[in-house]
Amino acid sequence: MIVKEYWRSPSGEAMKSLQWAHIEAGSRSAVVDWLERQERRLEKGE
């Protein structure tokens, strides 16, 4: 599940950065592999 938040001022200007997550260590492929494993676990009902 991915949740997106949009914070806007009354005038409609963005109040928050659009980048809400970033990798601090490791590789992008390792993160994608982990996400795919978690998805499979959720599909199995674990």
C-alpha atoms as an extended CHARMM CRD file, in Angstrom:
* protein
*
        46  EXT
         1         1  MET       CA              0.0000000000        0.0000000000        0.0000000000  PROA      1               0.0000000000
         2         2  ILE       CA              1.2700000000        3.4510000000       -0.8060000000  PROA      2               0.0000000000
         3         3  VAL       CA             -0.1860000000        6.5390000000        0.7860000000  PROA      3               0.0000000000
         4         4  LYS       CA              0.3770000000        9.9910000000       -0.6540000000  PROA      4               0.0000000000
         5         5  GLU       CA             -0.1300000000       13.2000000000        1.2810000000  PROA      5               0.0000000000
         6         6  TYR       CA             -0.5370000000       16.5650000000       -0.3330000000  PROA      6               0.0000000000
         7         7  TRP       CA             -0.1060000000       19.5790000000        1.9120000000  PROA      7               0.0000000000
         8         8  ARG       CA             -1.2280000000       22.8740000000        0.4140000000  PROA      8               0.0000000000
         9         9  SER       CA             -1.5010000000       26.4070000000        1.7050000000  PROA      9               0.0000000000
        10        10  PRO       CA             -4.8610000000       28.1980000000        1.3820000000  PROA      10              0.0000000000
        11        11  SER       CA             -3.5240000000       29.7660000000       -1.8390000000  PROA      11              0.0000000000
        12        12  GLY       CA             -2.8050000000       26.2970000000       -3.2880000000  PROA      12              0.0000000000
        13        13  GLU       CA              0.9880000000       26.3340000000       -2.9760000000  PROA      13              0.0000000000
        14        14  ALA       CA              2.7310000000       23.0940000000       -1.9920000000  PROA      14              0.0000000000
        15        15  MET       CA              3.8730000000       23.2360000000        1.6400000000  PROA      15              0.0000000000
        16        16  LYS       CA              5.8180000000       19.9600000000        1.7750000000  PROA      16              0.0000000000
        17        17  SER       CA              8.4800000000       18.3300000000       -0.3290000000  PROA      17              0.0000000000
        18        18  LEU       CA              7.1780000000       15.8340000000       -2.8730000000  PROA      18              0.0000000000
        19        19  GLN       CA             10.0360000000       13.4850000000       -1.9590000000  PROA      19              0.0000000000
        20        20  TRP       CA              8.8850000000       11.6560000000        1.1560000000  PROA      20              0.0000000000
        21        21  ALA       CA             11.2370000000        8.6820000000        1.1910000000  PROA      21              0.0000000000
        22        22  HSD       CA             14.7690000000        8.0000000000        0.0850000000  PROA      22              0.0000000000
        23        23  ILE       CA             17.3350000000        5.2540000000        0.4280000000  PROA      23              0.0000000000
        24        24  GLU       CA             20.0120000000        6.0620000000        3.0030000000  PROA      24              0.0000000000
        25        25  ALA       CA             21.9980000000        2.8440000000        2.6810000000  PROA      25              0.0000000000
        26        26  GLY       CA             22.1480000000       -0.1140000000        0.3480000000  PROA      26              0.0000000000
        27        27  SER       CA             20.9570000000       -0.3090000000       -3.2150000000  PROA      27              0.0000000000
        28        28  ARG       CA             17.6920000000        0.4010000000       -4.9480000000  PROA      28              0.0000000000
        29        29  SER       CA             17.5300000000       -3.2110000000       -6.1700000000  PROA      29              0.0000000000
        30        30  ALA       CA             17.8270000000       -4.4990000000       -2.5820000000  PROA      30              0.0000000000
        31        31  VAL       CA             14.8950000000       -2.2960000000       -1.5580000000  PROA      31              0.0000000000
        32        32  VAL       CA             12.8030000000       -3.4710000000       -4.5180000000  PROA      32              0.0000000000
        33        33  ASP       CA             13.6270000000       -7.1060000000       -3.6880000000  PROA      33              0.0000000000
        34        34  TRP       CA             12.5420000000       -6.5690000000       -0.0760000000  PROA      34              0.0000000000
        35        35  LEU       CA              9.2880000000       -4.8920000000       -1.1550000000  PROA      35              0.0000000000
        36        36  GLU       CA              8.5230000000       -7.7750000000       -3.5050000000  PROA      36              0.0000000000
        37        37  ARG       CA              9.1430000000      -10.3150000000       -0.7110000000  PROA      37              0.0000000000
        38        38  GLN       CA              6.8170000000       -8.3830000000        1.5870000000  PROA      38              0.0000000000
        39        39  GLU       CA              4.1470000000       -8.2910000000       -1.1090000000  PROA      39              0.0000000000
        40        40  ARG       CA              4.3600000000      -12.0780000000       -1.5530000000  PROA      40              0.0000000000
        41        41  ARG       CA              4.0640000000      -12.5590000000        2.2250000000  PROA      41              0.0000000000
        42        42  LEU       CA              0.9640000000      -10.3560000000        2.3250000000  PROA      42              0.0000000000
        43        43  GLU       CA             -0.5850000000      -12.2390000000       -0.5780000000  PROA      43              0.0000000000
        44        44  LYS       CA             -0.0530000000      -15.5290000000        1.3040000000  PROA      44              0.0000000000
        45        45  GLY       CA             -1.6850000000      -14.0400000000        4.4010000000  PROA      45              0.0000000000
        46        46  GLU       CA              1.3640000000      -14.3340000000        6.6510000000  PROA      46              0.0000000000
